[in-house]
Amino acid sequence: MNKVHGDVVHYMRVRSFWNFLVWVVAALLLCAAAYYFEWSHWVYWGASIWLAIIFIISILIRPRLYYRVTRYMLKEDYIVVRKGFFRVSTKMVPIRRVQGARVSTGPISRKYDFAMLEVSTASAGIGLPPLKTEEASVLKEEIIELVKEEHSDV
């Protein structure tokens, strides 16, 4: 199985940082409300501890674990994606069921040259981990070629 690119750790840390900023704003609003309504000083401690836990888990630990455990594989007959640390999930999509493949990017992913490849079927789909943009485009073309070659009676 193929590993994700090593730069995905830095990319995920930047994305997580922007999510962390949303939590900081929420904690500041909570602390402002605690000050205004004269709540206990424990609200400040709770907000600080909560922010520290979110920072440690989402920015420091999660991207490194994601890089170590996430794998994907494209074979002639199927696509497999394995994700997860505590609860490992392996998803497989047969090529004969694939109806489309889509590459998408966002502002942060474009800055770090990453793209998300989503393969869809009639009932569901599978999202591959962040891939380098060129790799995602090549993989999309390979999937399209495999789908064209597949003869199905469905």
N, C-alpha and C positions, 0 to 999 in steps of 0.2 A: 504494500500500500504506500501511496505517496504522502510525504509529509508536507505541511504547509510551509511557506517561505519564512525564513527567520525574522524578516522585518515585520511580520504580522504582530509581534509582541509590542513593538513601539507604536504601530498603528492602533492596536486595541487600547493601549494606555492613553493615547490622545483622545480617542472616542470616549473612553471611560472618564477621563478628566472633565469633558464637557458635561457628561451626565452628573458627575460629582458636583459641579458648579450649581446645578439645579438643586441638589440636596443642601448645599451651603445656603442658597437663597431661602429655602424652606426653613432651615434651622434659624436663620437670622429673623425671619418673620415670627417664628415661634418664640424666640428670645425677646423680640420686641413686644409681643403680646404678653409674655410673662412679666416684663417690666411694667407695662401699662396697667395690667390687672393685679399687680403686686403678688404674683404667685411665688411659690417657694424657690429658693436658689437652686434646688435640685433639678429644675428644668434646664438650667444652663449646663450643669454637669452632664445631664442625660443627652442633651443635644451635642455636646462636645464629644462624648464617648461614641455616640452614634456616628458622627462624622468620621472619627478616627477608624472605627470598624469598617465603614464603607470604603474609606481610602485604602486601608490595608488590603481588603479583600478584592475590590474591583480594580484598583490600579496596580498594586504590587503582585498579588498572588494569581488572580484569574488569568491574565494574559499569558503568563509563563506556563501555567497548567494547560491552557487551551492549546498552546503550541506543542506541548509534549504529547497530548492525547488525541488530537484531531488528525484524522487520516481520510484520504479519499482514493478511489480507484476506478478507472474506466476500463472495462473489458469489452469484448465483442458483443456479449449478450446482456450485460447489466452495468449499472453504475452503483457504487457502494460508498457511503459516507459513514464514518464512525466518529462519534463525539461523546464526551462525558468523562467525568472523573469518578464520582461516586456511583452514578447511575449511567452506565455506558449504554448508548443506544446505537445500533447499527441499522441503517436504512438502505434498502436496495430497491432500485427501480429497473425493471427489465427494459431493454432498448426497444423492444417491439411495442411497449406501452407509451413511449415518449411521444408527446405531441408538439412540444416546443422547448426551446432553450433561449434564455434571455440573460444578457449581461447588463448589469446596472452599476453605476458609480455614484458617489456623492461627493461633496466638497472635500471632506477629509480624506476619503479614499483616493480621489484624484491627486491630491497633494502627495500621497505616499505611493502612488501608482498601483493601487489595488482595485479589484472589481469583484462583484458578487455574481456568481453564475447560478441561475435557478433553472432547473429542468422540471417541466410540468407534464403531468399525465391527465387523463380525463377526470380522475377522482382526487388526485393529490399532486404533490410535487416534492422535490428535494432541493434543498439549498446547499450548495457546496461552500466550504469555508472560503474566506477571503483569499483570492489568488492574484498574482501579478496580472496586470491588464492584458499583456500579450499572451500569457499562458491561458487566461480565461477565454480569450478570443480563439486561440488555437483549439482549446478543448471544446468549445461550442461548435466549431466547424467539424471536428472529429465526430461529435455526437450527431450532428446533422447528416454527415456522410453515412454513419452507421444506421441511422433511421431510414435513409433513402435506400440502402442496400437490403434492409429487412423486408421480407415478404411475409405478410401476416394475413390470415383469413378473417380477422376480426373487423 
